[in-house]
Amino acid sequence: MAVQNSLVKQNQKQTFSAFLATDAMKKKINEMVGGEKGQQFVTSIISAVSTNPQLAECENSSIVSAALLGQALNLSPSPQLRTILYGSVQ
């Protein structure tokens, strides 16, 4: 039974928040964004993922890569800002 339980745990996807909380991701985000903006960045992408079920299905690393690209272009991943700028997209 222990083997079966360990296999189930391996197949479960790590939550996005847990992925961002890893030391490697904290270090990478701090290098790329840094300081107070780093925490705002993390909060924004967690909010975007938690409010968009389709985004939550994506690979965690892909979400972060896209968000870092947006950050480099001074674009916010905030779902609230997206709605203000473009209206509700269905």
Backbone as ProteinMPNN parsed JSONL, in Angstrom:
{"seq_chain_A": "MAVQNSLVKQNQKQTFSAFLATDAMKKKINEMVGGEKGQQFVTSIISAVSTNPQLAECENSSIVSAALLGQALNLSPSPQLRTILYGSVQ", "coords_chain_A": {"N_chain_A": [[0.823, -1.193, 0.0], [2.016, 1.211, 0.62], [3.646, 1.75, -1.551], [1.761, 2.22, -3.54], [0.552, 4.577, -2.546], [2.737, 6.361, -2.701], [3.062, 6.52, -5.449], [0.722, 7.787, -6.237], [1.089, 10.295, -5.071], [3.27, 11.223, -6.558], [2.158, 11.655, -9.052], [0.512, 13.823, -8.699], [0.098, 17.215, -9.417], [2.232, 19.841, -8.463], [1.171, 22.589, -6.525], [0.73, 25.919, -7.804], [1.428, 28.035, -6.107], [3.053, 26.682, -4.251], [5.106, 25.914, -5.954], [6.215, 28.426, -6.584], [7.187, 29.037, -4.104], [9.46, 27.59, -3.729], [12.997, 27.419, -3.107], [14.64, 27.727, -5.359], [12.954, 29.027, -7.233], [12.343, 31.372, -5.84], [14.878, 32.53, -5.745], [15.411, 32.872, -8.508], [13.335, 34.634, -9.304], [13.94, 36.799, -7.672], [16.416, 37.512, -8.759], [15.64, 38.261, -11.34], [13.51, 40.108, -11.067], [13.468, 41.263, -8.464], [13.652, 42.651, -5.094], [11.024, 44.628, -3.627], [9.358, 44.754, -5.824], [9.511, 42.163, -6.697], [7.928, 40.695, -4.889], [5.437, 41.826, -5.432], [5.19, 40.989, -8.055], [5.051, 38.174, -7.744], [2.665, 37.995, -6.246], [0.855, 39.018, -8.122], [0.99, 37.127, -10.244], [0.163, 34.807, -8.965], [-2.445, 35.532, -8.346], [-3.47, 35.812, -10.944], [-3.323, 33.159, -11.883], [-4.932, 31.828, -10.021], [-7.439, 32.844, -10.573], [-8.006, 32.018, -13.105], [-8.958, 29.203, -14.489], [-8.077, 27.774, -16.798], [-5.476, 28.697, -17.147], [-4.334, 27.693, -14.857], [-4.041, 25.041, -15.538], [-1.773, 24.918, -17.048], [1.791, 24.271, -17.394], [3.748, 24.951, -14.556], [6.289, 26.175, -14.8], [6.117, 27.277, -17.353], [4.189, 29.237, -17.011], [5.502, 31.005, -15.275], [7.679, 31.727, -16.909], [6.36, 33.088, -19.017], [5.211, 35.147, -17.543], [7.505, 36.455, -16.629], [8.507, 37.37, -19.055], [6.473, 39.169, -19.726], [6.847, 40.942, -17.587], [9.355, 41.993, -18.236], [8.575, 43.492, -20.378], [7.149, 45.41, -19.179], [4.485, 44.755, -18.577], [1.606, 43.948, -16.776], [0.667, 40.967, -15.058], [-1.719, 40.933, -13.823], [-5.06, 39.949, -13.384], [-7.125, 41.737, -12.962], [-6.256, 44.139, -14.095], [-6.111, 43.347, -16.754], [-8.815, 42.972, -17.318], [-9.77, 45.572, -16.993], [-8.419, 46.912, -19.065], [-9.088, 45.456, -21.431], [-11.65, 44.516, -21.225], [-14.089, 41.958, -20.461], [-13.038, 38.871, -21.545], [-14.167, 36.205, -23.313]], "CA_chain_A": [[0.0, 0.0, 0.0], [2.901, 2.375, 0.659], [4.085, 2.001, -2.923], [0.629, 2.806, -4.235], [0.408, 5.949, -2.072], [3.816, 7.188, -3.219], [2.805, 6.747, -6.869], [-0.339, 8.788, -6.327], [1.682, 11.588, -4.737], [4.14, 11.637, -7.647], [1.35, 12.071, -10.186], [-0.195, 15.057, -8.394], [0.834, 18.414, -9.805], [2.541, 20.771, -7.384], [0.403, 23.821, -6.68], [1.518, 27.031, -8.321], [1.976, 28.751, -4.95], [4.152, 25.873, -3.72], [6.178, 26.021, -6.942], [6.862, 29.727, -6.409], [7.795, 29.098, -2.774], [10.721, 26.849, -3.688], [14.177, 28.282, -3.041], [15.121, 28.003, -6.714], [12.098, 30.039, -7.855], [12.539, 32.628, -5.114], [16.157, 33.079, -6.192], [15.278, 33.3, -9.907], [12.481, 35.827, -9.348], [14.696, 37.889, -7.064], [17.43, 37.925, -9.742], [15.019, 38.869, -12.521], [12.615, 41.215, -10.729], [14.096, 41.834, -7.287], [13.083, 43.478, -4.038], [9.587, 44.777, -3.416], [8.687, 44.414, -7.082], [9.458, 40.709, -6.762], [6.756, 40.229, -4.144], [4.272, 42.253, -6.207], [5.167, 40.101, -9.213], [4.558, 36.877, -7.275], [1.259, 38.165, -5.886], [0.082, 39.201, -9.354], [0.836, 35.903, -11.035], [-0.672, 33.874, -8.188], [-3.816, 35.995, -8.55], [-3.861, 35.479, -12.319], [-3.505, 31.704, -11.985], [-6.051, 31.386, -9.188], [-8.713, 33.293, -11.141], [-8.154, 31.513, -14.459], [-8.794, 27.744, -14.455], [-7.285, 27.287, -17.928], [-4.079, 29.02, -16.864], [-3.905, 26.776, -13.806], [-3.726, 23.747, -16.155], [-0.474, 25.02, -17.722], [2.975, 23.938, -16.606], [4.139, 26.058, -13.686], [7.454, 26.87, -15.342], [5.663, 28.055, -18.509], [3.491, 30.417, -16.48], [6.522, 31.928, -14.771], [8.42, 32.241, -18.07], [5.521, 34.074, -19.69], [5.064, 36.301, -16.653], [8.779, 37.181, -16.648], [8.547, 38.081, -20.328], [5.581, 40.317, -19.545], [7.514, 41.87, -16.659], [10.402, 42.665, -18.997], [7.895, 44.427, -21.278], [6.353, 46.281, -18.288], [3.086, 44.352, -18.629], [1.179, 43.318, -15.531], [-0.132, 39.749, -15.215], [-2.908, 41.06, -12.994], [-6.31, 39.744, -14.12], [-7.941, 42.933, -12.819], [-5.78, 45.092, -15.085], [-6.501, 42.825, -18.063], [-10.242, 43.238, -17.476], [-9.928, 47.019, -17.157], [-7.909, 47.309, -20.372], [-9.662, 44.768, -22.582], [-13.002, 44.024, -20.963], [-14.169, 40.529, -20.202], [-12.779, 38.073, -22.732], [-14.759, 34.877, -23.147]], "C_chain_A": [[0.867, 1.258, 0.0], [3.384, 2.745, -0.737], [2.978, 2.696, -3.697], [0.438, 4.27, -3.828], [1.498, 6.847, -2.62], [3.632, 7.467, -4.703], [1.724, 7.805, -7.068], [0.239, 10.168, -6.057], [2.569, 12.099, -5.863], [3.347, 12.171, -8.824], [0.586, 13.368, -9.936], [0.689, 16.249, -8.743], [1.031, 19.313, -8.583], [1.729, 22.044, -7.597], [1.318, 24.94, -7.142], [2.164, 27.818, -7.178], [3.164, 28.0, -4.357], [5.354, 25.924, -4.652], [6.942, 27.331, -6.774], [7.591, 29.836, -5.074], [9.112, 28.323, -2.682], [11.892, 27.829, -3.705], [14.679, 28.671, -4.432], [14.285, 29.093, -7.383], [12.236, 31.386, -7.161], [13.815, 33.317, -5.59], [16.043, 33.637, -7.608], [14.446, 34.58, -10.012], [13.204, 37.021, -8.749], [15.763, 38.41, -8.024], [16.805, 38.714, -10.891], [14.209, 40.128, -12.191], [13.146, 41.991, -9.533], [13.193, 42.605, -6.337], [11.581, 43.453, -3.9], [8.806, 44.432, -4.678], [8.569, 42.906, -7.251], [8.238, 40.16, -6.057], [5.475, 40.631, -4.864], [4.086, 41.352, -7.428], [4.565, 38.75, -8.831], [3.069, 36.958, -6.955], [0.384, 38.277, -7.133], [-0.091, 37.901, -10.131], [0.05, 34.829, -10.282], [-2.143, 34.244, -8.371], [-4.313, 35.619, -9.934], [-4.155, 33.989, -12.467], [-4.734, 31.253, -11.198], [-7.405, 31.803, -9.75], [-8.969, 32.766, -12.545], [-7.899, 30.009, -14.48], [-7.957, 27.185, -15.615], [-5.799, 27.561, -17.718], [-3.52, 28.067, -15.818], [-3.547, 25.391, -14.358], [-2.353, 23.743, -16.831], [0.656, 24.582, -16.8], [3.399, 25.172, -15.804], [5.304, 26.861, -14.256], [7.085, 27.721, -16.559], [4.964, 29.335, -18.068], [4.508, 31.453, -16.018], [7.314, 32.528, -15.921], [7.638, 33.332, -18.788], [5.363, 35.331, -18.844], [6.355, 37.118, -16.604], [8.953, 37.944, -17.954], [7.666, 39.324, -20.251], [6.191, 41.37, -18.639], [8.596, 42.659, -17.388], [9.817, 43.717, -19.948], [7.016, 45.424, -20.507], [4.852, 46.026, -18.413], [2.735, 43.628, -17.34], [0.394, 42.046, -15.813], [-1.438, 39.807, -14.438], [-4.185, 40.869, -13.799], [-7.221, 40.963, -14.036], [-7.546, 43.966, -13.869], [-6.186, 44.646, -16.486], [-7.971, 43.132, -18.327], [-10.501, 44.724, -17.703], [-9.523, 47.435, -18.575], [-8.71, 46.727, -21.53], [-11.115, 44.33, -22.397], [-12.974, 42.528, -20.724], [-14.009, 39.77, -21.511], [-13.292, 36.668, -22.474], [-14.243, 33.945, -24.195]], "O_chain_A": [[0.473, 2.273, -0.574], [3.515, 3.925, -1.06], [3.231, 3.654, -4.428], [0.186, 5.115, -4.686], [1.221, 7.992, -2.976], [4.007, 8.54, -5.177], [1.818, 8.626, -7.981], [-0.1, 11.121, -6.758], [2.614, 13.306, -6.101], [3.823, 13.06, -9.53], [0.061, 13.957, -10.881], [1.873, 16.284, -8.406], [0.117, 19.515, -7.784], [1.611, 22.525, -8.725], [2.526, 24.913, -6.903], [3.323, 28.22, -7.279], [4.169, 28.613, -3.999], [6.496, 25.972, -4.193], [8.173, 27.346, -6.815], [8.512, 30.64, -4.932], [9.803, 28.395, -1.665], [11.789, 28.928, -4.249], [15.093, 29.809, -4.653], [14.835, 29.984, -8.029], [12.246, 32.426, -7.818], [13.835, 34.528, -5.811], [16.517, 34.739, -7.884], [14.82, 35.505, -10.733], [13.094, 38.135, -9.261], [15.993, 39.618, -8.098], [17.366, 39.706, -11.355], [14.225, 41.096, -12.951], [13.26, 43.216, -9.574], [12.141, 43.126, -6.71], [10.943, 42.409, -4.034], [7.71, 43.877, -4.6], [7.627, 42.425, -7.882], [7.579, 39.255, -6.569], [4.521, 39.853, -4.902], [2.962, 41.0, -7.786], [3.675, 38.244, -9.515], [2.3, 36.083, -7.352], [-0.7, 37.697, -7.191], [-1.181, 37.604, -10.619], [-0.652, 34.028, -10.9], [-2.99, 33.365, -8.534], [-5.445, 35.161, -10.088], [-5.133, 33.608, -13.109], [-5.489, 30.394, -11.656], [-8.418, 31.179, -9.435], [-10.024, 33.03, -13.122], [-6.745, 29.58, -14.489], [-7.209, 26.224, -15.429], [-4.959, 26.736, -18.077], [-2.355, 27.678, -15.891], [-2.82, 24.643, -13.704], [-1.828, 22.677, -17.153], [0.496, 24.529, -15.581], [3.404, 26.291, -16.319], [5.3, 28.091, -14.198], [7.679, 28.778, -16.773], [5.131, 30.388, -18.684], [4.388, 32.636, -16.334], [7.595, 33.727, -15.911], [8.19, 34.378, -19.128], [5.38, 36.446, -19.366], [6.304, 38.346, -16.545], [9.492, 39.051, -17.956], [8.076, 40.407, -20.667], [6.062, 42.566, -18.902], [8.735, 43.863, -17.176], [10.476, 44.703, -20.28], [6.244, 46.177, -21.1], [4.049, 46.957, -18.362], [3.498, 42.784, -16.872], [-0.455, 42.03, -16.704], [-2.182, 38.827, -14.402], [-4.383, 41.556, -14.802], [-8.013, 41.201, -14.948], [-8.414, 44.601, -14.468], [-6.563, 45.474, -17.315], [-8.334, 43.512, -19.44], [-11.354, 45.093, -18.511], [-10.219, 48.227, -19.21], [-8.982, 47.426, -22.506], [-11.733, 43.825, -23.334], [-11.912, 41.91, -20.786], [-14.751, 39.997, -22.468], [-12.884, 36.02, -21.51], [-14.625, 32.775, -24.223]]}, "name": "protein", "num_of_chains": 1, "seq": "MAVQNSLVKQNQKQTFSAFLATDAMKKKINEMVGGEKGQQFVTSIISAVSTNPQLAECENSSIVSAALLGQALNLSPSPQLRTILYGSVQ"}
